[in-house]
């Protein structure tokens, strides 16, 4: 485990005082780093995640109406006044709207609410509904017609939230105005027909998006993005693949599973996190991060003997790691075991 392979999770506090089981999860977060180089069966709706300030709720408009028929009126997409869309130029009719899972191309102008232009992207492409872009785009583009140009007013909750962004440069809790033109929509490629390198690249993009969500504290979205990456790595292939390429895909899969486990721990989804760790260890029995996180989950579930056993294995594999012993001590304090207990010795 090297610094180049991982990015640090937010909110680390390894000095937290032991206060029951919750402290076992919150301690040792320096080890909760993600591989730099996870999906629930029913991920939360996009509008349920993310931070940002709240604004006064406005009456919802008719969401069944065609955007092109609204003219100068605003469509209140979520009925809370925080994400609104107005058609500037009509498209080719409701039947031309894209669907989730399709690859779309848009011309995007990103501005602050006061009209200050931040960035223009003539051909931004992404998979609709996969969380590849900010929620404001994922939620509004699926309501656009082909060729339509629309203005979108987005509360920071559906843009870059309380943290803001470096690229484009957006201040924390900044509302945005987006001018969007839908240029194209095509079916996503058949994963079975992609070359191994295309699968590696696509899975890598989804994993990196998951890392962004994790760093921002949007753990449900992180799980979602890691899950899409896993689907790509696990897909069967009708294209010849070399042992080296299989190993490269396996490497991405293991990293995604490890990162997914970290995000699931943050969400208190202990059984899911345990399954992710077990999957990693099935491929790499000596994976230190998986052993460490498995030990944390087991401790949280009251399986202290197994927790200590996994933490001891991780410590044996990497004696110089400073976080594993700290977590091991916390578990032993929880169970009132002492350093001379038979469980301590490796």
KEZA-270739 format. One record per residue: residue in three letters; x, y, z of N, C-alpha, C in turn. Coordinates in pm, whole numbers, plus 50000, padded with zeros to 5 digits. Layout:
AlaXYZXYZXYZ ...
END
This chain:
Unk500864988150000500005000050000500895012350000 Unk500865020149896501675032249887500785044249873 Unk501385056149899500615068449888500155070749746 Unk500935066049648500555068149509499345059949470 Unk499085049449544497975040649508496655045149568 Unk496685055149660495485057949734495255072849749 Unk494015076349776493685090049811492995089749945 Unk493235099850025492755099650162491305103150172 Unk490545096150258489145099250283489025111650369 Unk487845117950364487615130250439487245127250582 Unk487475137150669487005136150806487785126550893 Unk489105124950864489885115450941490135120851082 Unk490065111851181490305115951318490765103951399 Unk492045099751382492525087651449492655089151599 Unk492515101251654492675103251796491355103051872 Unk490285098951807488975099051872488965090251996 Unk488345095152103488245087652227487265076152211 Unk487585064952268486715053252260485405055852332 Unk484315055152258482985057252319482015046952264 Unk482335034152280481415023852233481735019552092 Unk480815012052031481085006051900481325016351791 Unk480645027651794480825037551688482275041651675 Unk483015041951787484415046151781485255036251704 Unk484865023851699485605013851625485555016551476 Unk484485022651432484375026151291485105039051262 Unk484985048751352485535061951325487025062751349 Unk487595053151418489015053751449489835048751333 Unk491115053251330492045047851232491725051651090 Unk491155063451067490725066750931491885069850838 Unk493125071250894494255072950804494425060850714 Unk493865049550758493945037350678492825036550577 Unk491815045450589490675045050499490975052750372 Unk492115049450310492505056250188492075048050068 Unk491725054949962491235048149843492355045849744 Unk492245034949667493205032449561493085043149455 Unk494185049749422494135060849328494225055949185 Unk495315046949166495755044449027494945048048935 Unk481245008049429480374998649485478995002949457 Unk477894986049398476654993349374475594986749457 Unk474804994249532473634988749597472634984449490 Unk471834974249520470834969949424469854981049390 Unk469534989149491468615000249470469265013049522 Unk470155019449439470805031649485469785042549508 Unk470085051949601469125062549631468895071449511 Unk467725077249498467485086649390468515097749394 Unk468875102949278469915113049272469605124849362 Unk468335128749369468005140549446468095138449596 Unk468315126049641468365123349783469755125349842 Unk470775126649758472135127449808472715141249786 Unk473805143849855474495156649837474065166849939 Unk474955176549959474685187050057474265199749989 Unk474325210650063473985223650006472895230350083 Unk472765243250062471785250950136470385248250086 Unk469395250650170468005248550134467355261850100 Unk466455261350008465725273349973464255270949993 Unk463505281549992462065280550014461415272149905 Unk460575262849946459905254149852458855261649773 Unk458845259649641457885266149554456895255849503 Unk455715260149463454725250849410455265243649287 Unk454985230749279455455222849166454615225749043 Unk455325225948927454615227648801454245214048746 Unk453525214048637453095201548574454305194648516 Unk454755183948581455965177148535455685167748419 Unk454445165848382454125157448268454115165348137 Unk454185178448150454155186648030455465185447955 Unk455415186747821456615186447740457395199247764 Unk458735198347786459525210247809459375220347697 Unk459265215647572459175224947460457855232447460 Unk456855227647535455555234247536455455244847645 Unk456535246047727456455255047839456775269547802 Unk457415271347685457725284747640458645291747737 Unk458225303347787459065311247877458905306948022 Unk458115296848049457885292648186458955282748233 Unk459145282748362460125273748422459465260648463 Unk460175249648439459755236548490460475234148622 Unk459725232248728460285228948859460445213748864 Unk461635209148836461865194948809461565186248931 Unk461955190749048461785182649169460675187549259 Unk460055198649223458985204049303459435211149429 Unk460735213949440461245220749559461865234349527 Unk461775238549401462315251449361463825252049350 Unk464505240749372465975240749373466595236349243 Unk465785231249152466305227149021465225230248918 Unk465495240448836464475245148741465065245648600 Unk464185243648504464605242848364463645251048279 Unk464215258748186463415266448092463925264047952 Unk463025261447858463405258947719463735272047651 Unk464925272647591465305284347512465045281947363 Unk465245269447323464955265647184464395251547184 Unk463225249947123462535237047124463325226547046 Unk463135213947089463795202947022462865195546927 Unk463155182746907462465174746807461285166846861 Unk460765170646976459585163947030459925154247141 Unk458915150947225459135142247341459725128647307 Unk459405123347188459915110047152461425110047129 Unk462025121747119463465122547094464275123747223 Unk463605123247337464335124347464465225112247486 Unk466395114247543467285102847573466775095147694 Unk467285083247712466905074747825468125071247907 Unk467885067648032468995063948120469785052348060 Unk471075053348071471945043048017472505046547881 Unk471925056347815472455060647685473645070047705 Unk474505070247605475595079847603475115092447534 Unk475215103847602474735116347547475905125947528 Unk475705135347436476675145947411475935159247422 Unk476485168347501475845181347518476865192547500 Unk476355204147462477135216547465476745223547594 Unk477725225847680477435230947814478175243947842 Unk477435253847889478005266147941477665266848090 Unk478675267148174478485267748318478765281848368 Unk477775287748434477905301348486477425301748630 Unk477875312048701477315314648833475905320048817 Unk475185320548927473795325348921473705339648871 Unk474805347448889474785361348843475175362848697 Unk475425351448627475735351848486477215351148454 Unk478085350948552479535350148528479895336548469 Unk480415336748345480755324248278481985317948341 Unk481865305148378482965297848440483655288448343 Unk482885282248256483445271948169482485269348054 Unk483045266347936482245262047822482835249247767 Unk481985239247751482405226247698481555223047575 Unk482135224547456481355222647332480795208647314 Unk481515198447362481065184647344481385176447469 Unk480545177747567480695169847690479875157047676 Unk480525145647689479845132847676479835125447809 Unk478745118547837478635110647959477485100747945 Unk477455091048034476385081148035475265086348125 Unk474095087748070472975093648143472535084448256 Unk472485090048377472015082548493473085074948568 Unk474335075548521475415068348589476125076648695 Unk475735089348709476415097848805477755102848758 Unk477965103148626479245107748573479405122848582 Unk478295130048601478305144648605477505149248727 Unk477435162348747476665167448861475195163748843 Unk474495163048955473105158548953472215167348866 Unk472485180448863471665189548784471605185048639 Unk472735180448586472755175848447472105162148433 Unk472405153048523471815139648514470295140048520 Unk469755149348597468305150048615467605157748505 Unk468265167548446467595176048347467765171148203 Unk468925165548171469155161548032468185150647990 Unk467765142148083466815131648045465425137248015 Unk465215149948048463945156548018464035165347893 Unk465175165447828465375173847710465105166147583 Unk464715173547480464505167747348465765169847264 Unk465955161047166467115162147081467115175747010 Unk468245182647019468365195746957467905207147046 Unk467285203947158466785214347248467935221747316 Unk467735234547338468615242447422467815247347541 Unk468355245447662467625248947782468535256247880 Unk467905264347963468595270848073468185263848201 Unk469175260248281468935253048405469465261348522 Unk468615263648619469025270048743469115259448850 Unk470325257848905470575246848998471065252049132 Unk470375248249238470865250749372472175243149391 Unk473035248049479474345241749499474225226949535 Unk473105223249598472895209249635472985200149515 Unk472565204849400472565196649279473715200249186 Unk474655208449237475835212049160477075206949232 Unk477845215949292479085211749358479005212649510 Unk477815215249564477585214049706478375223449793 Unk478525219349918479165227850018480675228450002 Unk481255219449920482705219449903483155227649784 Unk482265230249688482665237349568483495228549477 Unk484235234949387484995227349288486215235449244 Unk487275228149206488465234649152488405235749001 Unk487785226148936487675226348790486285221348752 Unk485355230648712485555245148708485665251148848 Unk486185263148855486375269648984485035274849036 Unk484485267649132483185270949189483335271949340 Unk482895283049397482985284949541482015275749613 Unk482275272649740481365264249817479945270149820 Unk478965261349810477535264849820477105274849715 Unk477735274449598477385283749490476295277849401 Unk475225285449378474205281549282474725283949141 Unk474245276149045474755277148908473625279348809 Unk474005285348696473125286348579473805278648466 Unk473115269048412473665260448307472885262148178 Unk473595265148070472955265147939473355252347868 Unk472355244247837472605230747787471935228847651 Unk472695223547556472125219547428472385204647409 Unk471325197047385471455182647364471815180047219 Unk473005174747196473515172747061473315158547008 Unk473435148747095473385134847046473075125447161 Unk472495114047127472235103347223472335090147150 Unk473175081247200473365068247137473335057347244 Unk473055045247201473045034047295474455031447346 Unk474555027547473475855024347530476435012147459 Unk477735011147449478344999847379478094986647452 Unk478074975947375477934962547432479254958947501 Unk479204956947632480424954247706481144941847655 Unk480384932047609480994919647561481824921747436 Unk481544932647363482254935147237483374945347252 Unk483534950947370484624960547391485954953247399 Unk486994959647350488324954047366488724954847513 Unk489654946547556490084947047696490534961047739 Unk491264967947655491734981247691490584991347699 Unk489574989547617488404998247627487654995747758 Unk487584983247799486944980047926487754985648043 Unk489074984648035489924990048140489735005148151 Unk489685011848036489545026448037488175030548093 Unk487125023548050485775027048095485605024248244 Unk486085012748288486005009448431486815019348514 Unk487945023448461488775033148531488085046448548 Unk487335050648446486595063248454485525062648564 Unk484805051548568483755050148671484385049748811 Unk485505042748823486165041848953486655055548998 Unk487235063148907487715076448942486565085548985 Unk485415084048919484255091848960483835087849101 Unk483905074949130483595070449264484545076449368 Unk485825077449332486775083649424486445098249451 Unk485985105349347485585119349364484425120249463 Unk483425111749443482275111849534482705108549677 Unk483615098949692484055095249827484735107049895 Unk485615113649823486335124949880485385136249919 Unk484275137349849483295147849878482315143649989 Unk482435131150033481525126350136480195121450084 Unk480065119849952478825114749892478985099549875 Unk478885092349987479255078349986478285069549909 Unk477005072949909476035065049831476355065849683 Unk476715077749636477075079249495478395072249465 Unk479305072249562480565065049543480305050149523 Unk479445044449607479085030249592478485027849454 Unk477645037049410477005035749280478045035249167 Unk478995044549170480005045149064480925033049068 Unk481335028749188482155016649196481395004549144 Unk480095004349165479294993249116479284992548965 Unk479145004148900479195004348754480564999448704 Unk481625003548772482964999048733483074983848747 Unk482504978348855482564963848875481814956448766 Unk480664961848726479904955448618480754954348492 Unk481564964548466482404964448346483524954148359 Unk484144953648476485254944148492484764929748494 Unk483544927548540483034913848554482274908948432 Unk482074917648335481324913748216482064902948137 Unk481284893748082481894883847993482354890747865 Unk483244884147793483804890547673483774880947555 Unk483414886447441483464878947315484724882147236 Unk485624889747301486874893847240488024886747311 Unk489014882547235490164875847296490834885147396 Unk491254879447508491894887147613493104879647664 Unk494204886647682495454880347724495484879247875 Unk496344870647929496474869648075496844882948139 Unk497684890748071498074903748124496874913148133 Unk496004912748032494814921248033493814916648138 Unk493694903648157492834898548264493324903148400 Unk494634903248417495214907848544494944922748566 Unk494994930548457494734944848469493284947448509 Unk492354939948450490944941248488490714936648633 Unk491404925948673491274921248810491804931548908 Unk492864938548872493414948848959492404959948983 Unk491724964148876490704974448890489544969348975 Unk489164956648952488064950949029488374950949178 Unk489574946749214489954946249356489964960249416 Unk490494969949343490504983649392489084988849414 Unk488204985849320486814990349334486144983849454 Unk486374970949474485774964049589486294969849721 Unk487594972649726488164978449846487574992349874 Unk487485000349769486925013749784485445013249819 Unk484755003649760483335001949791483154998349937 Unk484004989749989483924985950130484114998250219 Unk485045006950183485285019050261484035027850262 Unk483405029450145482205037650135481045031250211 Unk480915018150202479825011250272480005012350423 Unk481235012250471481485014450613481005028250655 Unk481275038250572480835051850603479315052650611 Unk478635044250534477175044150533476585034850639 Unk477435028450718476995018750818476335006650755 Unk476695003550633476184991650565477184980250590 Unk477154974850709478204965750752478194952450676 Unk477014946850654476964934150582477484935750440 Unk477104946650374477584949150238479084951250237 Unk479594958650336481044960850345481774947650368 Unk481194939150451481824926050477481884917850349 Unk480804917950271480804910450144481874915750049 Unk482034928850046483054934749958484444930350002 Unk484694930350132486004926150183486264911450153 Unk485244903250173485384888950146485694886649998 Unk485074894349911485334892949767486774896549733 Unk487294907049797488694910649775489604899349820 Unk489354894349939490234884049996490134870849920 Unk489034868649850488924856649767489934857149652 Unk490244869149606491214870849498492614873649552 Unk492684880949662493974884649721493924882449873 Unk494224870449919494104867250062494954876150152 Unk496004882050099496894890350180496664905150158 Unk495504908950110495224923050087495034930050222 Unk495934939150255495964945050389494724953550416 Unk494344961650317493184970450339491924962250360 Unk491764951350285490574942950302490574936150438 Unk491734931450483491824925350615491494935450724 Unk492014947550709491764957950808490274961450815 Unk489664963750699488244967650699487364956050743 Unk487734943950707486974932450754487034931650906 Unk488224934250962488354934351107487484944951171 Unk487394956651110486544967251163485074963351161 Unk484644957451050483244953351038482914942751143 Unk483784932851155483534922251251483464927651394 Unk484314937451425484274943551557482944950651580 Unk482484957651479481204964651489480044954951505 Unk480214942851455479174932751467479334924251593 Unk480324927651675480524920351799481324907551786 Unk481874905151668482694893051646484154896551678 Unk484434898451805485714904151843486894894851816 Unk486744882051841487854872751818488244872651670 Unk487264871751582487554872051438488094885651396 Unk487604896151457488094909551425489574910751458 Unk489944906351578491344907051619492214898351530 Unk491704886751492492454877751405492764884451271 Unk491794891251213492024898051085492964909951100 Unk492814917351209493704928851232495134924151256 Unk495294913151326496624907651348497264903251216 Unk496474897451128497014893350998497484905550919 Unk496684916250922497084928450853498364934050912 Unk498484933951044499674939151109500904930651077 Unk500724917651071501834908851037502344911550896 Unk501424914550803501804917150665502474930850649 Unk502114940150736502694953650727502964958850868 Unk504044954150930504344957851069504554972751090 Unk504964979950984505244994250998503975002750999 Unk502824996750966501585004450963501215008551105 Unk500915021451124500625026751256499145026451293 Unk498285024551194496855025351220496295011951266 Unk496795001151208496274987951245496464985151395 Unk497654987551451497784985251597496834993851678 Unk496635006351635495725015151707494315009351708 Unk493855004451595492514998451587492464985551667 Unk493564978151664493614965651740493484968351890 Unk494154978751936494074982352078492654986452115 Unk491994993952026490624998052052489704986152067 Unk489874976351979489024964351988489304956952118 Unk490564955952154490914948752276490394956152399 Unk490424969552398489864977252508488354974952516 Unk487724973652400486284971352397485934957952462 Unk486804948252444486544934852496487264932152628 Unk487974942652678488714941652804489824931452799 Unk490324928452678491494919852668492724928352685 Unk493814922452731495054929652751496104924852654 Unk497194932052651498244929052553498864915352574 Unk498764909552694499344896352716498334885152691 Unk497174888852634496174878752601496694870052487 Unk496204857752481496624848852374496184853852239 Unk495194862552236494734867852107495734877752051 Unk496614883252135497494893752087498624888052001 Unk499144876252044500354871451979500044865351843 Unk500924868651750500734863851612501454850451597 
END
